Amino acid sequence: MAVDVLHKVPVREQEPKVRATNFDEVCLGYNKEEAMEEATRCLNCKNPQCQVGCPVSINIPAFIQEVKKGDFKKASEIIAESSALPAVCGRVCPQESQCEGKCVRGIKGDAVSIGKLERFVADWARENGVKPEVHAEKKGKKVAVIGSGPSGLTCAGDLAKLGYDVTIFEALHKAGGVLVYGIPEFRLPKDRVVQPEIENVKALGVKIETDVVIGKSTTIDALLEEEGFDAVYVGSGAGLPRFMGIPGEQALGVFSANEFLTRNNLMKAYRDDYDTPITKGKKVVVVGGGNVAMDAARTALRLGGEVHVVYRRSEAELPARAEEVHHAKEEGVIFDLLQNPVEILEDEKGWVRGIKVIKMELGEPDASGRRRPVEVPGSEYEIECDTVIMSLGTSPNPLISSTTNGLEINKRKCIVADEETGATSKDGVYAGGDAVTGAATVILAMGAGKAAAKGIDEFLSKQDA
Ligand SMILES: Cc1cc2nc3c(=O)[nH]c(=O)nc-3n(C[C@H](O)[C@H](O)[C@H](O)COP(=O)(O)OP(=O)(O)OC[C@H]3O[C@@H](n4cnc5c(N)ncnc54)[C@H](O)[C@@H]3O)c2cc1C
């Protein structure tokens, strides 16, 4: 059969009606034949822009050429040179604005399905027992990594490959950061996909200590001055939710998206064999239009609710990935656009009974370049609901910065760190990922972890010189 070079080989997915009632993975990925067919669409460009578009610089054309030949082990080794979390990235990276956004095939047709190919190779490697190998000479130096999200895991893995003795300290009882507590099972399976990639990082020699809250259990200053660590990397993310500050926000039945998703994903509230309490709203309003809002909405839908996403701009400005919006709509999430909450209404017991919103229209572009939403006077009305999930963004928790001497933060409470090296204002302390940028993406957090591993290596190597 001739290959349709203009279009991606379609990927199999669970039917919308079926998947709206379960937490199994939506996307089923490519099989061997589909992956090899899609790989033939890669032009193997001399000057591959896809690689430039990848924040961890995976040699994309090289791994795709191996897929084309059917040498999936070699393909996985090429990816492993740059990424510790390929099965994760193949599932959740915004490829359309990164590698695939730069693919020349995309000029006239679809870009090569780089993300789905990466996912296929990583899944194949896991299922066939391919493990990363490390033969670095030990350096005799200890590095502490705070946080086990993608940024901390990447930094730790790269440092271990260079021969450092690395310990990750994680506040929660399970490693993985947002990959385990935020992103839902139906997009990123935990036991099958995330855990094995964490095990691969551990196989490089990285130790992970969970239930250790830096700033409470111990401090960065103590790690450096009393506990024998030569450097510290802060990859503590941006897990502090924002609220609107409108009347009624304290009512029972109002949640931050982070709490709602943590109960469901990390604490497995959706499973009958766990006793984590969670509110299964009959009619749920999710406020916000980002990826986190889509995850909260699709989770509430699977828990049995009628779900409305209330967003103050129009569909064109929705910050969520188009694929996520498409999936949410297919599954039955209702979008109430150009509306903004002004009050949450409570019943006599203090429980949410509705949300008052005002209609909006779009005015001139604001600093972000998007058209500014403007209230339509007198257009308030009430939406009846029993649960409200606020998904308005997050910022870094100030615990670490407030317990570390000499660590500079900016107005947004983010740690100030050099983009190239991750170096902060404090000698020996490096930082990256959401803790520095504010809420961003998995791959940017990984890129920052990689850069900081290099920065730390240069810093510690200089001490020996
Ligand atoms: C619901 C949701 C969906 C998302 N979907 C996507 C997506 O599809 N694609 C994408 O690219 N990005 C997505 N993101 C964003 C992405 O997950 C983050 O940008 C990324 O995880 C940041 O990585 P990080 O390592 O910097 O921080 P995190 O993943 O937040 O990890 C930080 C870790 O540090 C720990 N920690 C915090 N404070 C301390 C302390 N004091 N002591 C010890 N440990 C501490 C935390 O418990 C956490 O485990 C999503 C985010 C959310 C919330």
The ligand as an SDF file (V2000), in Angstrom:
LIG
                    3D

 53 58  0  0  0  0  0  0  0  0999 V2000
   -2.8080   18.9550   35.8680 C   0  0  0  0  0  0  0  0  0  0  0  0
   -1.5960   19.3240   35.0880 C   0  0  0  0  0  0  0  0  0  0  0  0
   -1.4830   18.9090   33.7650 C   0  0  0  0  0  0  0  0  0  0  0  0
   -0.3650   19.2250   33.0170 C   0  0  0  0  0  0  0  0  0  0  0  0
   -0.2690   18.7730   31.7340 N   0  0  0  0  0  0  0  0  0  0  0  0
    0.8640   18.9840   31.0390 C   0  0  0  0  0  0  0  0  0  0  0  0
    1.0240   18.4400   29.7360 C   0  0  0  0  0  0  0  0  0  0  0  0
    0.1500   17.7940   29.1940 O   0  0  0  0  0  0  0  0  0  0  0  0
    2.1950   18.6610   29.0880 N   0  0  0  0  0  0  0  0  0  0  0  0
    3.2170   19.3720   29.6530 C   0  0  0  0  0  0  0  0  0  0  0  0
    4.2730   19.4940   29.0470 O   0  0  0  0  0  0  0  0  0  0  0  0
    3.0720   19.9290   30.8770 N   0  0  0  0  0  0  0  0  0  0  0  0
    1.9360   19.7500   31.5780 C   0  0  0  0  0  0  0  0  0  0  0  0
    1.7930   20.2900   32.8320 N   0  0  0  0  0  0  0  0  0  0  0  0
    2.9010   21.0990   33.3820 C   0  0  0  0  0  0  0  0  0  0  0  0
    4.0510   20.2130   33.8280 C   0  0  0  0  0  0  0  0  0  0  0  0
    3.5660   19.0750   34.4760 O   0  0  0  0  0  0  0  0  0  0  0  0
    5.0050   20.9880   34.7230 C   0  0  0  0  0  0  0  0  0  0  0  0
    5.4840   22.1040   33.9790 O   0  0  0  0  0  0  0  0  0  0  0  0
    6.1930   20.1270   35.1380 C   0  0  0  0  0  0  0  0  0  0  0  0
    5.7620   18.9970   35.8660 O   0  0  0  0  0  0  0  0  0  0  0  0
    7.1760   20.9220   35.9900 C   0  0  0  0  0  0  0  0  0  0  0  0
    8.1790   20.0700   36.4260 O   0  0  0  0  0  0  0  0  0  0  0  0
    9.0160   20.3770   37.7520 P   0  0  0  0  0  0  0  0  0  0  0  0
    9.9320   19.2220   37.9080 O   0  0  0  0  0  0  0  0  0  0  0  0
    9.5860   21.7380   37.6600 O   0  0  0  0  0  0  0  0  0  0  0  0
    7.9460   20.4250   38.9250 O   0  0  0  0  0  0  0  0  0  0  0  0
    6.8640   19.3570   39.4860 P   0  0  0  0  0  0  0  0  0  0  0  0
    6.4600   18.3740   38.4620 O   0  0  0  0  0  0  0  0  0  0  0  0
    5.8120   20.2050   40.0930 O   0  0  0  0  0  0  0  0  0  0  0  0
    7.6620   18.6260   40.6120 O   0  0  0  0  0  0  0  0  0  0  0  0
    8.0980   19.2950   41.7600 C   0  0  0  0  0  0  0  0  0  0  0  0
    8.2250   18.3080   42.8970 C   0  0  0  0  0  0  0  0  0  0  0  0
    8.8430   18.9630   44.0010 O   0  0  0  0  0  0  0  0  0  0  0  0
    8.2190   18.5460   45.2000 C   0  0  0  0  0  0  0  0  0  0  0  0
    8.4500   19.5880   46.2170 N   0  0  0  0  0  0  0  0  0  0  0  0
    7.8940   20.8130   46.2850 C   0  0  0  0  0  0  0  0  0  0  0  0
    8.3300   21.4620   47.3700 N   0  0  0  0  0  0  0  0  0  0  0  0
    9.1750   20.6210   48.0080 C   0  0  0  0  0  0  0  0  0  0  0  0
    9.9100   20.7140   49.2070 C   0  0  0  0  0  0  0  0  0  0  0  0
    9.8780   21.8080   49.9600 N   0  0  0  0  0  0  0  0  0  0  0  0
   10.6760   19.6640   49.5950 N   0  0  0  0  0  0  0  0  0  0  0  0
   10.7240   18.5150   48.8340 C   0  0  0  0  0  0  0  0  0  0  0  0
   10.0170   18.3800   47.6910 N   0  0  0  0  0  0  0  0  0  0  0  0
    9.2620   19.4260   47.2700 C   0  0  0  0  0  0  0  0  0  0  0  0
    6.7640   18.4120   44.7990 C   0  0  0  0  0  0  0  0  0  0  0  0
    6.0590   17.5860   45.6990 O   0  0  0  0  0  0  0  0  0  0  0  0
    6.8940   17.7990   43.4150 C   0  0  0  0  0  0  0  0  0  0  0  0
    6.9050   16.3870   43.4720 O   0  0  0  0  0  0  0  0  0  0  0  0
    0.6710   20.0100   33.5990 C   0  0  0  0  0  0  0  0  0  0  0  0
    0.5460   20.4660   34.9240 C   0  0  0  0  0  0  0  0  0  0  0  0
   -0.5680   20.1220   35.6640 C   0  0  0  0  0  0  0  0  0  0  0  0
   -0.6780   20.6140   37.0790 C   0  0  0  0  0  0  0  0  0  0  0  0
  1  2  1  0
  2  3  1  0
  2 52  2  0
  3  4  2  0
  4  5  1  0
  4 50  1  0
  5  6  2  0
  6  7  1  0
  6 13  1  0
  7  8  2  0
  7  9  1  0
  9 10  1  0
 10 11  2  0
 10 12  1  0
 12 13  2  0
 13 14  1  0
 14 15  1  0
 14 50  1  0
 15 16  1  0
 16 17  1  0
 16 18  1  0
 18 19  1  0
 18 20  1  0
 20 21  1  0
 20 22  1  0
 22 23  1  0
 23 24  1  0
 24 25  2  0
 24 26  1  0
 24 27  1  0
 27 28  1  0
 28 29  2  0
 28 30  1  0
 28 31  1  0
 31 32  1  0
 32 33  1  0
 33 34  1  0
 33 48  1  0
 34 35  1  0
 35 36  1  0
 35 46  1  0
 36 37  1  0
 36 45  1  0
 37 38  2  0
 38 39  1  0
 39 40  1  0
 39 45  2  0
 40 41  1  0
 40 42  2  0
 42 43  1  0
 43 44  2  0
 44 45  1  0
 46 47  1  0
 46 48  1  0
 48 49  1  0
 50 51  2  0
 51 52  1  0
 52 53  1  0
M  END
$$$$
